[in-house]
Every structure is written in structure tokens, then in C-alpha cells.
Amino acid sequence: MAVGVFDLFSIGIGPSSSHTVGPMRAAAVFAEELKASGDLQQVASLRVDLYGSLAATGHGHGTMTAILLGLEGFHPELILPEEVEERLATIAETGTLQLAGAVPLPYGVKDMVLRPLTILPRHTNGMTFTVSDAEGETLHSATFFSVGGGFIVREGEEDAALKELDESKKELPLPFRTAAELLGRCQSKGLSIGEIMFVNERASRTEEEIREGLLHIYSVMEGCVDVSLKREGLLPGGLKVRRRAPDWHERLMKETRGQDPDYRDPKYWQEWVNLIALAVNEENASGGRVVTAPTNGAAGIIPAVLYYALHFAPGMDKATQQDRDDVVVKFLLTAAAIGVLYKEQASISGAEVGCQGEVGSASSMAAAGLAEVMGGTPQQVENAAEIAMEHNLGLTCDPIGGLVQIPCIERNAIAAAKAINAAKMALWGDGSHRVSLDEVIVTMRETGKDMSSKYKETAMGGLAVNVVEC
């Protein structure tokens, strides 16, 4: 299917869309296929092989435990954090996995085969599932790739998936693949970038479904922040990273003591943006419920910039709830339109192109969303997206200990501020600029291709090897 707004913004659990959400989704698909084949009751043994980046940083990203949950039949968009804790505790205690929720098998994290130095041709995030009967005969086997943002591709179906994507795009009223095509649609139809995306979404959903769905997405983002602000102490994983969001929130609230509790002093706008980004990514790092936007590692940028739009953009102090809802819908539709460009022309996978594909794409999407809700023309919105990505080019993915904590959490706050600045710079221009968004996207793709593998979510370079973990 053509990439839509609800593909780029999906609900899942932390800490990683490519290393947690994607593998869980692939494992769940495998379990469902096994169940549908009628072979489930004959299964006597299970083998899981993890390749490349999944094997190199899987422990820090929760890949293995996510796969166990997927094999039990759980899906990332439906499972709750408390269910995660309950099932993983049971598996660890009993040493038994409930395959497809029905067949008990002695299996756990330690039984998975890790091949960090083996890179499958399609993508570095490869995984193979194999089940056999009591005689050792293979009943079912499948290889999947987690290609970023929770998206998965099955080995052998890559060409078919691309063909299906092309066919489904023909069904869209206003298809586009490049920023040039998108701007052309805007000009010929007299619509904004967000409105173009909205027209295309209406090909598969009603206006009410789109609006309600996007408002629900934002409510999950808000809920993620609320939960994070109630947590204190250290993040899991052994790096002893202290949660900062609760203390920062308390300090900011003290600055407005005696005023309306909903009041946000404009002089602290950046502190609030930093807070939202940190809160979301601290919750993500602890395996909480987040929205991939477009990935988990970059999940805090769009909520933070959208928070800025709702609280600090001109005129929002007098906005009604209807006005605020309109801003949310317009922002997310516009951001998604830019996300489509990255997904189709380059990549949003840190394991494929480095952090420029995750944080860079999210910053670019957020800049576009903000520019649109602040009244930008399609050309200014495209310029905002271009500025944000241009200054994230070459960003590496080198998480310490393979955990989505350092530098990931702070990086979201920095990238959110970049997005806001990019939008403001674009809005002070007339939309004309020397470097196009398409040129920057192609450059990002080529930079990622040239980047050493040790800087692409392997924890084998950069901060990951130059900083002592304990």
C-alpha cells in the first residue's frame, strides 16, 4: 500500500521502531502464518537467527524480548506496557514461550542465534524464523527485514512490495514521490501540502476517521509525556542515565506559580520544547508506549515542535479547542507528506543511513508541519523541511551500549529546536532557495550509503566505543 500518515505515525512500544517494533511485528506475522497453515500443533522446535545491526545492538534495543512477544502473537500497536512486563516475566520464570499463544516451547532470549557480522543483501536488520517438527523436518521458515519506522519487508517479496506500492499510488487522487511533484500538485490544485496529503488519505478513509485518528495519535503523544513526568530515577540498561523530565517540569511549573496552570511563559519556550522531547524519549528508552514519528529513536521531535505550535505560535493564546485540533491535524498531515518523500526516496532507518535518517527526517517533517500551521506557502514549507535536513546531514548513529539513550535523548531536543529555527528562517523568506528538498534527500541517501557501517546503529564506533559504559 502507498505510505500514508498512519504508517508514519503508528503506536508502539520503545525503545526502537526498527529494533523493537519491526521485529515484534515480523515475529507476529510469522506466528499468524504458522497458525493459518495448520502446522502449529506439530511444532517441536524453534530457531531465530538475527543478523547485522539487530544482532549487534539487539540486547540494548529490546529486540530479543520483542521477538518473544511477537511469537506469542502480540502486536506492537496493541500490547500495553504492563502486558509486556507480565509476559516477559513469565517467560523468564518458566523458560517457556507460548508460540502463537497456543503451543508451549522451551525457548528464551539465550536461545537466539546472533550473527552481527553477517549482513544479508537487502538490509542490515535481518531476521530468520524457522520451526521444525519432532523429526527435525522444517515446517515453516521465513526471513524478514526491519527497514525503519516499524516497517517490515519479507525476503523474496521486495520487488512485489515495490510493485504493490506503485500500483496503490495510482489509486491516489494526487500521488507524488518527490518534493517537486508535491509542489506541482499544490500549484495546480491551489492546495497546501497538508491538504494534498488529506486528499490522498481520503482515498482510504473518511474525513472523520482521518481527523479522529490523528487526534488520537496526538493524545497518545500527550499521554506518553504525562506518564514520563511521573517516573523518576534511572533509566533501565546499566548506563545509569538519570531521568530529567520530572525535575525540569517541576522547575518550569514553579516559574508560573500563581498564574493559570495552563499558562506558558513565552520566555521559556525552548525549555518547554526541550522538556517534551526529553520526556517522550525517556519514556521510549524505558520501553513505554510511544508514537513512531517516524521512528522511535526520533519520537520526541514532532511532539515537541507540535507542543510549540500549540502553546507559543502567534495567536494560539486565544485559540479554541477546535482551533487547536485543527492545528494538530494540519501539522501531522503536512509532516507526513514530507515523511513520504524520505520513506520513498531514501530511508528512515538508522541502521541503513545513520541517525540523519531518523532524527534528520523527523526534524525536517516537524519543520514543515510548523511552517504550514504558521501560515507558510507550499514553497516556504518545502524550504523549512530542506533547511532542517541540510543541517542534519551526516549525523551518525552510535548509541552507547546499544541503548537508545546517549546521545539519542538529548539529540531529539536539539533537533526539535533546529526544526523550529528552520521553520522561522523559511517563513522570513519568500520560498525561493538555492538547494531543493529533493537534492537534500538524495544527498542524505548517498551519504548514508557511503557512511561506515560502524556508525549505523552497530555500537561499534563513535561515542559507543569512546565512552566508558560504567
C-alpha positions in Angstrom: 0.0 0.0 0.0 1.0 3.6 -0.5 2.7 5.1 2.5 0.2 7.1 4.5 0.0 9.3 7.6 -0.9 6.3 9.8 2.0 4.3 8.6 4.5 7.1 9.5 2.7 7.8 12.8 1.9 4.4 14.4 1.6 3.5 18.1 4.1 1.0 19.5 6.5 0.4 22.4 10.0 1.5 23.0 12.9 1.7 22.6 13.3 1.3 18.8 11.0 1.2 15.8 13.5 -0.8 13.7 14.9 -3.0 16.5 11.8 -3.4 18.7 8.6 -2.6 16.8 9.6 -4.1 13.5 11.0 -7.4 14.9 7.9 -7.8 17.1 5.7 -7.2 14.0 7.7 -9.7 11.9 7.5 -12.4 14.6 3.8 -11.9 15.0 3.3 -12.3 11.2 5.3 -15.5 11.3 3.2 -16.8 14.2 0.0 -16.0 12.4 1.2 -17.7 9.2 2.1 -20.8 11.2 -1.3 -20.8 12.8 -3.1 -20.4 9.5 -1.0 -23.2 7.9 -2.3 -25.9 10.2 1.2 -26.9 11.2 1.2 -25.2 14.6 0.5 -28.3 16.7 3.3 -30.2 15.0 6.0 -27.7 16.0 8.6 -29.2 18.3 11.5 -26.7 18.0 12.1 -23.1 17.1 15.1 -21.2 15.7 15.6 -17.5 15.5 18.6 -16.0 13.7 19.4 -12.3 14.0 21.8 -10.6 11.6 23.8 -7.4 11.3 22.6 -4.4 13.4 19.8 -6.5 15.1 22.4 -8.9 16.5 24.9 -6.1 17.3 22.6 -3.9 19.3 19.6 -6.2 19.9 20.1 -6.5 23.7 20.2 -2.8 24.2 17.2 -2.2 21.9 15.0 -4.9 23.4 15.0 -6.9 20.1 15.1 -10.3 21.5 12.3 -9.8 24.1 10.2 -8.0 21.4 10.5 -11.1 19.2 9.4 -13.4 22.0 6.3 -11.3 22.4 5.6 -11.3 18.7 6.0 -15.0 18.5 3.3 -15.3 21.2 1.0 -13.3 18.9 1.3 -9.8 20.3 1.4 -6.8 18.0 3.3 -3.6 19.0 0.3 -1.3 18.3 -2.0 -3.2 20.7 0.2 -4.5 23.5 0.3 -2.4 26.7 3.5 -1.8 28.7 2.0 -3.8 31.7 1.4 -6.8 29.4 5.0 -6.6 28.2 6.3 -6.8 31.7 3.9 -9.6 32.7 4.6 -11.9 29.7 8.4 -11.4 29.8 8.5 -12.1 33.5 6.5 -15.3 32.9 8.8 -16.4 30.0 11.9 -15.7 32.1 10.5 -17.6 35.1 9.2 -20.7 33.2 11.7 -20.7 30.3 8.7 -21.4 28.1 7.3 -19.5 25.2 3.6 -19.8 24.1 4.0 -20.0 20.3 1.1 -18.2 18.6 -0.4 -18.1 22.1 -1.1 -21.9 21.9 1.9 -24.2 21.8 4.3 -24.1 24.7 8.0 -24.3 23.7 11.1 -24.2 25.9 12.6 -21.0 24.4 14.1 -17.7 25.6 16.5 -14.9 24.7 19.6 -17.0 25.2 18.4 -19.5 22.5 18.5 -16.9 19.7 21.5 -17.1 17.3 23.3 -13.8 16.8 25.2 -13.0 13.7 26.4 -9.4 14.0 29.0 -9.7 11.2 26.7 -11.2 8.7 24.8 -8.7 6.6 22.0 -10.0 4.4 21.8 -8.4 1.0 18.5 -6.5 1.4 19.1 -4.7 4.7 21.3 -4.9 7.8 18.3 -5.6 10.0 17.6 -9.2 9.0 15.9 -12.0 11.0 15.0 -15.6 10.1 12.4 -17.7 11.9 12.4 -21.5 11.5 10.2 -24.1 13.1 10.6 -27.9 12.8 8.7 -31.0 13.8 9.8 -33.8 16.2 11.8 -35.4 13.4 13.7 -32.2 12.6 11.9 -31.5 9.4 11.3 -27.8 8.7 7.7 -26.9 8.8 7.9 -23.2 8.1 10.7 -20.7 7.6 10.7 -17.0 6.7 13.2 -14.1 6.6 12.2 -10.6 7.3 13.9 -7.2 7.2 13.0 -4.3 9.6 13.6 -1.3 7.4 12.9 1.5 9.8 9.8 3.1 11.4 8.4 -0.3 12.2 8.0 -1.2 8.5 8.9 -4.8 7.6 9.7 -6.5 4.3 9.8 -10.2 3.6 12.7 -11.7 1.8 11.8 -12.6 -1.8 8.9 -10.2 -1.8 10.8 -6.9 -2.2 10.0 -6.5 -5.9 6.4 -7.4 -5.3 6.2 -4.9 -2.4 7.5 -2.2 -4.7 5.1 -3.1 -7.4 2.2 -3.1 -5.0 3.4 0.3 -3.8 3.4 1.7 -7.3 0.0 0.2 -8.1 -1.5 1.6 -4.9 -0.1 5.0 -5.6 -2.0 5.0 -8.9 -5.2 4.8 -6.9 -4.4 8.0 -5.1 -6.1 11.2 -6.4 -2.9 13.2 -6.1 0.2 10.9 -6.0 3.7 12.3 -5.5 7.1 10.8 -4.9 9.3 13.9 -5.0 9.1 17.4 -3.5 8.9 18.8 -7.0 5.9 16.7 -7.8 4.3 17.6 -4.5 4.8 21.3 -5.1 3.4 20.9 -8.6 0.3 19.3 -7.2 -0.1 22.3 -4.8 0.3 24.8 -7.6 -2.1 23.0 -10.0 -4.8 22.4 -7.4 -4.4 25.5 -5.3 -3.9 23.4 -2.1 -1.4 23.4 0.7 0.9 20.4 1.3 -1.2 19.2 4.2 -4.3 19.5 2.1 -2.7 17.4 -0.7 -2.0 14.7 1.9 -5.5 14.9 3.2 -7.0 14.4 -0.2 -4.9 11.2 -0.7 -5.8 9.9 2.8 -9.5 10.3 1.8 -9.0 7.6 -0.8 -9.0 5.0 2.0 -10.7 6.7 5.0 -13.5 9.2 5.7 -12.7 12.8 6.8 -14.0 11.9 10.2 -11.8 8.8 10.5 -8.7 10.8 9.5 -9.4 13.6 11.9 -10.2 11.3 14.8 -7.2 9.1 14.0 -4.8 12.0 14.1 -6.2 13.5 17.2 -5.9 10.0 18.8 -2.2 9.9 17.7 -1.6 13.2 19.4 -3.4 12.1 22.6 -1.0 9.1 22.8 1.9 11.6 22.4 0.4 13.6 25.3 -0.2 10.5 27.3 3.4 9.5 26.8 4.6 12.8 28.2 2.2 12.6 31.2 3.4 9.1 32.1 7.1 10.1 31.7 6.7 13.1 34.0 5.5 10.7 36.8 8.6 8.5 36.6 11.8 9.2 38.5 15.1 7.5 39.0 17.4 5.9 36.5 16.6 4.6 33.0 17.0 0.8 32.6 20.0 -0.7 30.9 23.0 -0.1 33.1 24.2 3.3 31.8 22.8 4.9 34.9 21.2 7.7 32.9 19.0 9.8 35.2 15.5 10.9 34.1 15.5 14.7 33.9 11.9 15.4 32.7 10.2 15.2 36.1 12.6 17.7 37.7 12.6 20.0 34.7 8.8 20.0 34.7 8.6 20.9 38.4 11.0 23.7 37.9 9.1 25.1 34.9 5.8 25.0 36.8 7.4 27.0 39.7 8.1 29.7 37.2 4.4 30.2 36.6 3.2 29.7 40.2 0.2 31.9 41.0 -0.9 32.1 37.3 -3.2 30.0 35.2 -1.8 26.4 35.4 -2.2 26.2 31.6 -0.1 29.4 31.1 3.2 29.0 29.3 5.6 31.9 29.7 6.9 32.7 26.2 10.4 33.4 27.5 10.7 29.7 28.4 9.5 28.3 25.1 12.8 26.4 24.5 12.8 24.9 27.9 9.3 23.6 27.3 10.3 22.2 23.9 13.3 20.5 25.5 11.2 19.1 28.2 8.6 17.5 25.8 11.4 15.9 23.7 13.2 14.6 26.7 10.0 13.2 28.3 9.0 11.3 25.2 12.4 9.8 24.7 12.9 8.9 28.3 9.7 7.0 28.1 10.8 5.4 24.9 14.1 4.4 26.4 12.2 2.6 29.2 10.1 0.6 26.8 7.0 2.7 27.2 4.1 3.4 24.8 5.1 5.9 22.2 4.2 7.1 18.7 6.8 6.3 15.9 7.3 9.7 14.4 8.6 8.5 12.0 10.8 6.2 14.3 11.0 5.6 18.0 14.6 6.9 18.2 13.3 10.2 16.9 9.9 10.0 18.6 10.3 13.2 20.7 10.9 15.7 17.9 7.4 16.1 16.4 5.6 16.1 19.7 7.9 18.8 21.0 7.6 21.0 17.9 3.8 20.5 17.8 3.7 21.5 21.5 5.5 24.7 20.5 2.9 25.3 17.7 0.0 24.8 20.2 1.4 26.9 23.0 3.8 29.5 21.6 2.9 30.2 17.9 1.3 33.6 17.3 -2.4 33.7 18.2 -2.6 30.4 20.0 -3.1 32.1 23.4 -6.7 32.9 22.1 -7.3 29.6 20.3 -10.4 27.5 20.9 -10.2 23.7 21.3 -11.5 23.5 17.7 -8.6 25.7 16.6 -6.1 23.6 18.5 -7.5 20.4 17.0 -7.2 21.9 13.5 -3.6 22.8 14.2 -2.8 19.2 15.2 -4.5 17.7 12.1 -2.8 20.2 9.7 0.6 19.8 11.3 0.6 16.0 11.2 -0.7 15.8 7.7 2.0 18.2 6.5 4.7 16.4 8.4 3.6 13.1 7.0 3.7 14.4 3.4 7.4 15.2 3.9 7.9 11.8 5.6 6.6 10.1 2.5 9.4 11.7 0.5 12.1 10.4 2.8 10.5 6.9 3.0 10.2 6.6 -0.8 13.4 8.3 -1.9 15.9 7.5 0.9 15.4 5.8 4.2 14.3 6.4 7.8 16.4 3.6 9.2 19.4 4.5 11.4 20.8 1.1 10.6 20.8 1.9 6.9 21.7 5.6 6.7 22.7 6.6 10.2 20.8 9.0 12.5 20.3 11.5 9.7 17.6 9.1 8.5 15.8 9.2 11.9 16.4 12.4 13.7 17.1 14.3 10.5 13.9 13.1 8.8 11.8 13.9 12.0 13.3 17.3 12.2 12.6 18.0 8.6 9.0 16.7 9.0 8.5 18.8 12.1 9.8 22.0 10.5 7.4 21.5 7.6 4.5 21.0 9.9 5.3 24.1 11.9 5.8 26.2 8.8 2.4 25.2 7.5 0.4 25.9 10.6 2.2 29.2 10.9 0.8 30.2 7.5 3.7 29.3 5.2 3.2 28.8 1.5 4.0 25.4 0.0 7.3 26.8 -1.1 8.2 28.0 2.4 7.1 24.7 3.9 9.4 22.8 1.5 12.2 25.3 2.3 11.7 24.6 6.1 12.0 20.9 5.5 15.1 21.4 3.4 16.8 23.6 5.9 16.2 21.2 8.8 17.6 18.2 6.9 20.5 20.1 5.3 21.9 20.7 8.8 21.4 17.1 10.0 23.3 15.6 7.0 26.0 13.1 8.1 24.5 12.5 11.5 25.8 9.1 12.8 24.0 6.5 14.9 26.4 5.4 17.6 24.4 4.7 20.8 26.5 3.9 23.8 25.9 0.3 24.9 23.4 -0.1 22.0 20.8 1.7 24.2 18.5 4.4 22.8 19.7 6.8 25.5 23.0 8.6 24.8 23.1 10.5 22.5 19.6 9.8 21.4 17.5 11.5 24.1 19.2 14.9 24.1 19.6 14.7 20.3 15.8 14.8 20.0 15.7 18.1 21.9 18.4 19.6 19.8 16.7 18.6 16.6 13.4 20.0 17.7 15.0 23.4 18.2 16.6 23.0 14.8 13.1 22.4 13.3 11.6 25.5 14.9 14.5 27.6 13.7 14.3 26.1 10.2 10.6 27.0 10.0 11.2 30.5 11.2 14.0 31.0 8.7 11.8 29.8 5.9 8.9 32.0 6.9 11.1 35.0 6.8 12.0 34.2 3.2 9.7 34.1 0.1 10.1 30.4 -0.5 12.9 30.6 -3.1 16.2 28.9 -2.2 19.3 27.5 -3.8 19.1 23.9 -2.6 15.9 21.9 -3.1 14.5 19.4 -0.7 14.8 16.7 -3.3 18.5 17.4 -3.6 19.0 17.2 0.1 17.1 13.9 0.3 19.2 12.3 -2.4 22.3 13.6 -0.6 21.2 12.1 2.7 20.6 8.8 0.9 24.1 8.9 -0.7 25.8 10.0 2.5 24.2 7.1 4.3 25.4 4.7 1.6 28.9 6.0 2.0 28.9 6.0 5.8 31.0 3.4 7.5 28.8 0.6 8.9 30.2 1.2 12.4 28.3 4.5 12.5 25.0 2.9 11.6 23.4 1.5 14.8 26.0 -1.1 15.5 27.6 0.4 18.7 31.0 -0.2 17.1 32.1 3.4 16.5 31.9 6.9 17.8 30.6 7.5 21.3 29.8 3.8 21.6 33.5 2.9 21.8 35.0 6.2 23.1 32.8 6.5 26.2 33.2 4.0 29.1 29.8 2.4 29.8 30.2 2.1 33.6 
